[in-house]
Amino acid sequence: MRAPSPIDDAATEMSQLRLIASEWRIAWRPGVAALFAGSLGYSLYAAVSSLFVEPLQQQFGWSRGDIAFVHSFGLIIAFIAPVIGQLTDRYGVRPILSAGLLLTAIGYGLLAGMGGSLGYFYGAHFFFSLVGMATTGITVTRIMSGAFERTRGTALAIARSGLAVAGALMPMALFPVILRFGTAGGYLLLAGFILLIALPLIWFWVPSRAAELRSGRTVLPGAESARSLLARPKVRILIAASVLNYVPVVALLSQLKPLAVEKGLDAIAAVGAVSLMGAAAAMGALLSGVLVDRFWAPAVAFVLNLAPAVGCLLLLQHDVPLAIFYGAVLMIGLGQGAEIDIVAFMIARYFGLRSYATIYSLSTLGIALGVALGATLIGRAYDYFGNYDIAVMAASGSFFLAAFFYLMMGRYPEGEPA
């Protein structure tokens, strides 16, 4: 049999490039819609919520622990995630995500209208978090995973980097708005981005369920139940890895500005750290997406979790020099950027698309429960110890564990699962 010649190799490469170009010509519209929806939906709030902590204290006299208590609602809200996942697998992304975006904007409006009642704040935040679950990676990554196959990792990374870029740029828009108009102005600004950009793009550029089925790119309904999926060891391993990876990032982000001030940074430099976290997450998303299209995804995840584990350890010193603090934030941000698209890629690569949203929602359930605990405890830890060191050490240990859990996923299955 004749060995392949350089001409044969070049022809094969050109054929692959043509297939990739064809995929992007077909899928760029839903891809762009997913990018903006994921960037401006509920997930963005985690990246900017620390900007509201001190203004809420000053406006209403609440403690940081009082404000952080809203994260404990995730212990209840998390259980809506599997419902959203199964609805998405059954009815398609567009109706579920569109409704979620509209209701999330309404939730921001409710938060903007609050007075000094802590009970009202808790009630409005509960509603906002509940409906916001439909705008997370459960729906957004399903758009990308269904639209792209040959460059799925890169497409997921681009979508994920949109959230990271929004997390980097939005603090610079929010900070002066909050200074001028208070927290109400900040909440209304976030709602406006959803209503004017994200919602129209999803409605007009994401195909309906019927159109997806006609195109042949989406499998027929028939997702496994959550219980049967949880009986599979690799599903449980991937969920555990995603929780250990993502929870410490959200906990640190929820208090990042006051944490930076506690470590010796001034207010402007602290806001800069919040923006840097978003920029680093964008870098991590792009890096991980390109790498998983070429290398074994668990190994990529392993490396990108060791970086934030070390970064957390750098934050344990007091009066941290600005360069070291920013370097640590950069390392933590790399881990944040890697998580969503690596997990989404692994779900599609190990388990296929039939039960994609349901598996992703189970991961989201675990993350939400972890965030409810971690983001609440970090505020309480500051109230109790007067610093964030214990919480930062716990975050470092969580990243180390996540790195090893990803390796336990083992080899890819033969072929692309259905």
N, C-alpha and C positions, 0 to 999 in steps of 0.2 A: 504493500500500500504506500502511495506517495506521501512523503512528509509535507505538511503545509509550508508553502513558500511565503516569503515576505509579501508578495502580491496578494496571496490568499488572506494573509493576516490583515493587510490594509483594507481589502474588500469587506472583510468581516467587521472591522472597526467602523468603516463608513456606513455599513448597514445598520449597526447599532446606533450610530449618531443620528441617522435618518429616523429610526424608530423613536429615539428620545425627542428629537425635534417635533415629530408628529404628535407625540403625547402632550408636549407643552402647548402646541397650537390648539389642541382640543380642550385642554384642561386649565388654561390660564385664568379664565373668568371665575370659575368656582374657587380656584386657588387664591386669587386676589380677594374675593369676598371672605374666604375663610381667614386670610391674613388680618383683614381689618376687624372682623368680628372677634377673633381671638385677642386682638390687640386692645380693643376698646370695651370689651364686655366685663363681666364681673371679676375676672382674673386680674385685671389691671389694678383693682382696688388694693389687692395685697401688696403691690409694689409701691403704692403712694399713701397707704393708710397712716404711716408714721407721721406724715405731715399734718394730720388732723389731731394728733394726741395733745400737744401743748396748747393749740388754740382752743380745743374743747375744755381743757383744764382752766384756761384763762376766762373763757366765756361763761362757763357754767359751774366752775368750782369742783368738778369731779376729779378723783384721783386717777392715776394711771391704771391702777388695778380695776377701778370701776369701769374705765373705758375698755380695758383689755378683756373684761368679762364677756363682751359680746362674742368673742371667739369660742366660748364654751357652747354657744348655740349649735355649733357644728356637730355636737354629740347627737342632736336630734335631726338636724337638717341633712346630715350625711346620708341618712337612710332613704332620701328621695333620689339619690344618684342612680341606684339600680333601676328604679322605675323609669327615670329619664332614658337610661341606656336601652331598656327593653322597648320603650315607645319609639326611640330613634331607629332601632333595628327593624321595627314593625312598620312604621309609617314614613320613614325617611327623615332627613335632617332639616329640610327647609321649614316645615311648619313648627317643629319643636324649637329650633333655634330662633326663628322670628318672634315667636311668642315670648321666649326667654329674654330677648333683647328689649322688647317693648316694656315688659314688666320690670326689668332691671332699671330702665330709665325712670319708670314711675317710682321705684324704690328710692332712687337718688332724690327725686322730688320730695318724697316723704321726709327724708333725712334733712333736706334743706329747710323744710317748714317747721322743724322742731323748736321748742323753746327750751326752758331749763329743766324739763321733766326727764329724769333718768329713765323712768318707766317707758315714756314715749320713745326715747332713743333706743331702748332695748327692743320694743315692739317693731319699730320701723326697720331696725337693723335685721331683725329676725325675718321679716318679709323680704327684704332686699337680698339676704343671703339665700333664702329658700328658692326664689325665682331665678337668682343668678346662676344656680347650678346648671341650668339649661344652656348657658352660654360658655361653658368651660370646654376643656379638651374632649369631653364625651362627644360633643357634637362637632366641634371645629376640626379635630384631627380626623374624624370620620370622613369629612369632606375630602381632605387631602389624601387619606389612605385609599379612598375609593377612586379618586380621580387620577392618581399616579401609581405606577407600579415599578417601572424600571429605575426611576430616580425618586422613589418614595422617601428615602431618608433625607435627601436634599430638599425636597418639597416640604416635608414636615419641619425641617430646620428653618427654611425661609419663613414659614408661617409662625413658628415659635419665636424667631428673631423679631418679628413684628411686635409681639408683646414686650420683648426685651427693649426694643427701641422706644416704644411708648413709655415703658417704665423709666427709661433714661431721660426722655424729653418732657414728659408730663410734669415732673416736679418743678421744672423751670417755668412752666405755664401756671401751675397751681399755686406755687408759693406766693407770687405777687397778688394773685386773685384772692387768696385767703387773707393776706395782709390787708387788702383794700376792702373786701366785702364779707370777710368772716368765713366760717365753714360753709354757710349756705351757698355762697358764691362758688366755692370749690365743688360742692356736690352738683350744682346746676351745670357747671362747666362739663363735668364728666357725663351727665345725662345728655347734654347737647351733642357731644361727639357720637354717642350711640344713635340718637334719633336722626341725625343729619348725614351720617356716613355709614355706619355698620349695618343698620337695619335695611336701608334701600338696596345696598349691595347684595345682601343675602337674599332678599325677595326677588330681585331681578336676575341675578347671575348664578344662583345655585339651582340646578334642575329639580323639578318635582320628582316624587317617588315614581310616578308613571313613566316619566322621561328617562329616569335612571334604569328602570327595568327594560325599556325598549332599547336602550343603548347596549345592553348586555354587560355593562361594567359593574353592575350590582347584582349580587346573588338574590334569589328569591327569599322571602321571609322564612324563618325556621330556626331562629337562634336557640341555642341550648338555654335551659333555665340557669339562674344564678347558682342554685344548689348543685346542679350537676357540674357546672364549671368549677366551683370551689372544691369539688372532689378530686380535681386534677392537680397533682403536686406542683407542676410548673406554673400553673395559674397562681397558686398560693405563694410560691417563691417570688414571682414577678411583682405581685401586690406588695409583699413585705419589702422588697428592694425599693419600690417606688415610694413607699411611706417613709422609710428610713432616709431616703435621698431628699424628699421634698419638704417634709415637716420642719426640719431645722432651719431651712432657708426662709420659710414663711414666718416662723417665730422670730428670727432675727430681723427680717424686714419690718415686721410690725412694730419694732422698737428701735429701728436702726438710727434714726435721727437723734433721739435722746441718748442712745447708747454711745454715739459718736461724741456728743457733748460731754457725757460722763467720762469718756476717755481723754478729754482735753481739747477737742476740736471746737472752734467757734460755730455759730449757727450757720453761716454761709458755707463753711467747709463741710458741715454735717449734711446739709442739703446736697452738696456736691457728691458726698458718699452715696446718697440714695440714688442719684443719677448714674453714678459710676456702676452701681450694682446692676442697673438696667442695661448699661452698655456692655458690661462683662457677660451678662446673661445672653445678650445678642451674639457675642463672640462664641460663647459656649454652644449655643444652639446651632450656629452655622458650622462650627468645627465638628461637632458630634454628627450632624446630618451628613456632611461630606464623608466623614470617616466610616459611618455604618454602611454606606453604599459600597465600601471597598474592603472593610475589615470586619472581623467577628464582633458584633455589637456588644456582647458582655465584656469583652476586653476593653473596648472604648469606654464603656460605663465605669469599669473598675478604675481606670486612670483618672477619669473626670470626677470621681468621688474622692480620690486621695487628695486632690488639690484643695477643695474646701475644708477637708479635715485638718490639713496643715494650716490653712488660712485662719481657722477659728483659734488655733493655738497661739497665733501671733497676736490675737486680740486680748490675751490674758494679762499682758503687761499694762501698767498704768502710765498715764501721760504718754500715750503712744505717739511717736512722730507721725506727721501727716503722711509721709511717703509709705511708711510701714502699714498704717491703717488702710490707706487706699490700696496697697498691694494685697492685704488680707481680703478686702472687699472684692477685689478683682478675682481672687481665687475662689471665693464663695460664689460669686456670680457665675463663674464658669460651670460650677456644679448645678446651679439653678437652671441655666440654659440647656444643659444636657438632658435633664430628666424627662421632660414632656415628650420630646420627639424620639428619644431612645425607647421609652416605654411604648409609645404608639407604634414605632417601627417593629419592636419585638412582638407586640400583640399580633400585628398583621403577618409577620414572618413565621412565628411559631404556631399561631392558631387560625390564621385566615381572617376573612371579613364577615363571615356569616354571623358570628356572635361578637363582632368587634366592639360595638358600643356597650354591650353588656359587660364584657371583660374590663373595658376601660372604666366603666362606671363603678365596678367593684374596687378597682384601684383608687378611684376618686373617693369612694366611701371610706376606704382605709385612710387615705390622706386627710380627708375632712375630719375624721375622728381624731387623728393624730394632731392636726392643726388646732382643733378645739382644745385639746389638752396642752399642747406645747405653747401656743400663742397666749393662752390664759396664764400658764405658769410663769412665762418669762416676765410678765408684768407683776405678778405676785412675788416672784423671786426678787425683783428690784425693791418692791415695797418692804420685803422681809430682811434682805441682806444689805440693802443700800447700794448694790452694784449688780452687774450682769455676769460676773465671772462663772458662777455655777451653771447658769444657762448656756454660756458659751462652751464650757467643757462638755456638757451633755450633747450639744450640737456636733462637736467634733467627733465624739464617740459614735453618734448616729451615722455620720458620713462614712466612717471606717467600716461599720457593719454593712451599710448599703453596698460598698464596693465589693465585698466578698459574696453577698447574696446574688448580685448580678452574675458572677462567675458560675454559680450553681445552676444556671439555666441550661448549660450543656450545649451540644452541637445543634445546629439547625436541623429541622426535619427535612427529609428528601423532598424536593419539589416545593412548589408554592401551595400551602393549604388552601382549601376552598373557602 
